[in-house]
């Protein structure tokens, strides 16, 4: 993964563009409800992606205890289901559960980082991206 660290970082930080694009458009276009909905859908997709990373870890790390691999497989689908449930909630209360899911996925990743020794650049990036995404979600709610 080290040889791809720059690419991973470019793509990761590039993933903030829709967050801040929606946050910007909420204030600059006449359809703030649409852009709030758009950022909620994107946040749910990112949460689903973050869960799916667990499957990648479970499939690629060879010397992992079976119980950890099983937990990662179960966890891997949980954020997608919970993110989908968030989208079913009324828009005015949806952001709270989405924010909690971002924090939860980060907490799970940090727990497994200690267990499985993920690369330090990934951990730092994961922290920054999570809080940047949370900040963008909060910005859109200030309309």
C-alpha atoms as one frame of an Amber mdcrd trajectory, in Angstrom:
protein
   0.000   0.000   0.000   2.942   2.330   0.621   3.649   2.775  -3.082   0.075
   3.948  -3.544  -0.096   6.230  -0.507  -0.112   9.441  -2.587  -2.853   8.123
  -4.875  -4.901   7.014  -1.866  -4.543  10.466  -0.340  -5.461  12.306  -3.563
  -8.561  10.177  -4.001  -9.478  10.404  -0.325  -9.203  14.172  -0.118 -10.846
  14.479  -3.531 -13.824  12.737  -1.951 -14.403  15.922   0.044 -15.334  17.842
  -3.121 -18.985  16.677  -3.120 -19.264  17.450   0.602 -18.068  21.017   0.241
 -19.682  21.454  -3.159 -23.068  20.697  -1.616 -22.312  22.897   1.386 -21.450
  25.758  -0.974 -24.512  25.211  -3.173 -26.852  25.180  -0.169 -25.999  28.852
   0.348 -25.670  29.960  -3.273 -28.598  28.366  -5.098 -32.321  28.611  -4.534
 -32.782  24.921  -3.755 -31.154  24.392  -0.351 -33.383  21.370   0.466 -32.102
  19.580  -2.644 -28.433  20.201  -1.770 -28.982  19.154   1.836 -30.546  15.940
   0.518 -27.632  15.523  -1.916 -25.025  15.776   0.844 -27.010  13.311   2.989
 -27.075  10.793   0.130 -23.353  11.276  -0.476 -22.599  10.919   3.248 -24.579
   7.675   3.320 -22.604   6.387   0.328 -19.295   7.278   1.991 -20.391   5.579
   5.210 -21.199   2.476   3.158 -17.762   2.663   1.517 -16.066   2.957   4.904
 -17.807  -0.211   6.042 -16.791  -2.002   2.872 -13.142  -1.255   3.618 -13.473
  -3.785   6.430 -14.142  -6.502   3.875 -10.985  -5.475   2.061  -8.991  -5.779
   5.263 -10.621  -9.117   6.144  -9.877 -10.505   2.688  -6.330  -9.227   2.336
  -4.685  -9.610   5.754  -3.417 -13.180   5.875  -2.426 -13.590   9.529  -5.692
 -12.503  11.098  -7.493 -14.545  13.734 -10.723 -16.050  12.453 -12.897 -14.216
  14.985 -11.491 -10.833  13.839 -12.116 -11.719  10.208 -15.702 -12.683  11.062
 -16.272  -9.422  12.957 -14.902  -7.422  10.023 -17.217  -9.198   7.590 -20.265
  -8.484   9.755 -19.191  -4.931  10.438 -18.527  -4.359   6.737 -22.236  -4.440
   5.866 -23.501  -2.667   8.981 -22.688   0.936   7.933 -24.422   0.443   4.567
 -27.618  -0.760   6.217 -27.520   1.984   8.866 -26.764   4.649   6.244 -29.748
   3.471   4.210 -31.951   3.665   7.303 -30.736   7.244   7.827 -31.952   8.157
   4.340 -35.414   6.909   5.272 -35.602   9.380   8.164 -37.169  12.825   7.735
 -34.603  15.277   6.418 -34.733  17.556   9.466 -33.441  14.793  11.802 -31.272
  12.817   9.366 -27.994  14.648   9.975 -27.673  13.576  13.631 -27.673   9.847
  12.877 -25.330  10.404   9.905 -22.877  12.272  12.131 -23.050   9.465  14.708
 -22.356   6.912  11.961 -19.252   8.803  10.871 -17.996   8.798  14.454 -18.896
   5.119  14.885 -17.103   4.045  11.702 -14.067   6.041  12.790 -14.107   4.434
  16.246 -14.317   0.941  14.746 -11.495   1.700  12.314  -9.315   3.085  15.112
  -9.976  -0.031  17.182  -8.966  -2.299  14.307  -6.013  -0.063  13.466  -4.536
  -0.921  16.855  -5.304  -4.617  16.373  -4.109  -4.922  12.768  -1.472  -2.174
  12.486  -2.849  -0.172   9.542  -0.409   2.291   7.931  -0.058   5.513   9.924
  -0.730   7.739   6.873  -4.091   6.004   6.461  -5.022   6.590  10.103  -4.140
  10.297   9.903  -6.011  10.675   6.634  -9.023   8.810   8.016  -9.203  11.183
  10.997  -8.917  14.312   8.841 -11.446  13.123   6.268 -13.970  12.127   8.917
 -13.868  15.481  10.662 -13.877  17.386   7.360 -16.968  15.444   6.270 -18.654
  16.069   9.617 -17.892  19.781   9.353 -19.407  19.965   5.845 -22.563  18.202
   7.059 -22.890  20.657   9.925 -22.373  23.603   7.553 -25.317  22.510   5.421
 -27.551  22.346   8.485 -26.940  25.999   9.330 -29.149  27.174   6.448
